[in-house]
Amino acid sequence: MSAPVEPRTVVVVEDDRHIADLVEMYLRQDGFRVVQAADAERGLEAVRTQVPALVILDIGLPGPTDGLDLCRRLRAESDVAVLMLTARDDEIDRVLGLELGADDYVTKPFAPRELAARVKAILRRVDGPAREQPGVLTTGAVEVDVGRREARVEGRVVSLATREFELLHYLAANQGLALTRRKIIDGVWGAEWYGDERTVDVHVAQLRKKFGDLLPLATVWGVGYRLA
């Protein structure tokens, strides 16, 4: 008889206990183990000790370290998937969160079932096709090692957030094709994702920042992007 599968852990960093308990209830119904933290320091400690598959992170945390600061600290030491919770109208915070390496965001107020669906969608992408198709794709001076989930330039590993790597992998797998933002979203974020298409532009800007001219990524005006 095979051993039972251990539930995957999600750390919820949220100071509103009502919201945190609601999120935990829905995630537990979907088979996740949930660890709550009410501030950034306890959230960072939970990530270090619990090694979660994903972190749900509220931007508006109390104390000297807010959610954006915590996201920055997480990215400095981990590639754990991050789903950010933002206020409905805080577009600047959403963009900053994505630039810092968050994988997705949900605006408050949100439907708990939608949030749970986003969590599962992120983890499907992390576990899915990229791991089932080992190999190395080369574009310009950049190597995309699918099996190791690494991007390298002249043997040097370039640190990428989960979603940044998935975008680079998707572009490299469709090298030479002009891809619309909608097609990129469907391929990287998933067809069920219905956020702002400008999210693609934010992540493209991050790839350009990290690789510079070594990545032959062109804007196709009126269409989207093409990796030569």
N, C-alpha and C positions, 0 to 999 in steps of 0.2 A: 504494500500500500504506500503510495507517495505521500510525502509530508504535506501538510496544509500550506497554502501560499500565504505568506505574510502580507498583511494589508500595507499599502503604500502610505507614507506619512505626508501630511500637509501641515505646515506651520502657518497659523493665522495670526498676523500681527495687527491688532485692532484694539483701540482703547475703549470703544463702545461695547460693553459686555453683551447688550441685547443683540447687536449685529453679529458679534463673534459667535454667540451661542446659536444663532439662527444658521449661520454658515456651517458651523460644526454639525448641526443636526442633519442638514441636507447632504453634506459630504459623507457622514457616517452611513446614511442610507445607501449611498453608492459604494460602500465598502472601504472607505478611506479611514485611516487613523489620523486624528486631528490633535494638534498641540497648539494651545493658545498662548499668546504673549501680549501684554497690554502696552508695552513701550518698546523703543528701538533696542535698548541694551538687552532686555530679556529676549527679544526676537532674535538678535544676533547670537546669543548664547544657545537658544533653542536650535537654530540652524546648525551650529557647530556640534552640538551634542546629539541631535536627533537625525541628522543627515536626511532631510526630507526630499521627496521627489519634486515638491513645488512649494513656494511661499506666496501666500496672499498677503499683500502689504498695503495698508492704508497710508496715503500720503500725509494726511493731517494728524500725525501722531503728536502727543504732548511731550514737553521736555525739550532739551537743547538739540536733540537729533530727530529730525522729522523723517517721513517715509522716503523722500528723495535722497537724503543723506545715508539712510540705511541701505537703499538700493545700491548706492555708490560703493559702500563698504562691502556689501555682498559680492558685487562684481569684482572687487579687488582680490577676493580669495575663493570664489566659487562660481561654477557655471549652473547652479540650481535655477530651475525655471521660476520666473517671478510674474505674478499677476497683480497689478496695482488697482487699488480702489481710489477713485477720484470723485470730487464734487462735479456735478453736471456741467457747469460752465467753465471749469478750470482747464481750458485748452492748453495754456502755457505749461501747466503742471503735467498734463498728459504727454506733451511733446518732450519735456525734460525727462520724464520717466522712461520713455522709449529711447531717448538718446543715451541714457545711463545704462540701458541694457534690459529693461523690462520686456517681457515677451508679449504681454497683452494688457489691456486695462478694461475695467468695468466701471461705469459711472453710477454714483449714488443719486437717488435711490435705485436699487436694482432688484430684479426678481431672483430669488435664491436658486431656482431651477436653471436660470440662464447662467449664473455664476458657476454652478456645478458642471454645466455643459461646457463652459469655457475651460474649466480645469481639465476635464477629460479630453477635450480637443487638443490642448497644449501637450498633454502627456502622450497622446497618440502620435503627434508630430515628432516629439522627442524620441519615441520608441519605434517609430514606423519605418517608412521606406528608406530613409537614409541609412538605417542600420541593416536593412535587408539587402542593400546593394553595395557591397564593399568594393573599393577601388579608389584610384586617384585620378581626379580630373585636373587638367592643366589649362590655365588661361593667362596669357602674358607671362609674367614672372611668378604668378601665384599658383600654388598647388592646393587643391581641395581634396584632402584625404577623408573619404567618406567613412571608411571603416573605423578610423581613429577619431573622427569628428574633429579634425584639425585643419587649419589653413596655415600654409607655410610660404615663406619667401626666402629663397636661398638657404633652406634648412632651418630657418628661424620661425618658430611658432608665433603667429599673430593671435592675440587673445580676442575672442569673439563671444558675444552673448549668444545664447541658444538660437534666438530668432535671426540674428545676423548671420550665423553659420548656415541656417536653413535657407535664407535668402540667397546667399552666395552659392550654395549647392544647387539651388533651383536655377539660378541664372547660368551657372556653368554647365548644368545638364541640358540647357536649352541654348547653348552657345551659338551666336550668329543670328538668332531670331529676335525680331522686334516684339516685345511683350507689353501688352497693356497693363496698367495698374490693376485692373480687375482680374486679369489672368494671373498676375503675380500673387494677388491676394488669395485667389482660389487655390493656387499651387502651394503656397507657403503657409498662409493662415487657415485655409480651409474654406470651402464654399459656404459653410454655415456662419462664418464670421461676417459681421455686417458693420464694422467700424468705418471710420473715415479713410478714404483711399489715400489721403496725404500721409498716412502711416508709412506707406511704401517709400515716399520721398524722404522721410526722416531716417529710415533704415539705410536707404541708398547713400544718403549724406554721411552716415556713420561708416559705411564701407569705404567710401572715398577718403574720408578722414584718416582711416587706419592704413589704407594701402597706397593712397596717392596715385601718381601716374603709373604705378606698377600694375594696377588693375584696369584693363581696357574697357571700362564701363561707360557707355555713351548714352546720352539722353536723345531719344527719338521724339522730336517735337510733334505734339498732337497725338502721340501714341503712348509712349512710355519709355522703356529702357531696353538696351541691347548690350550684351556682353560679347565683345569681338573674339 
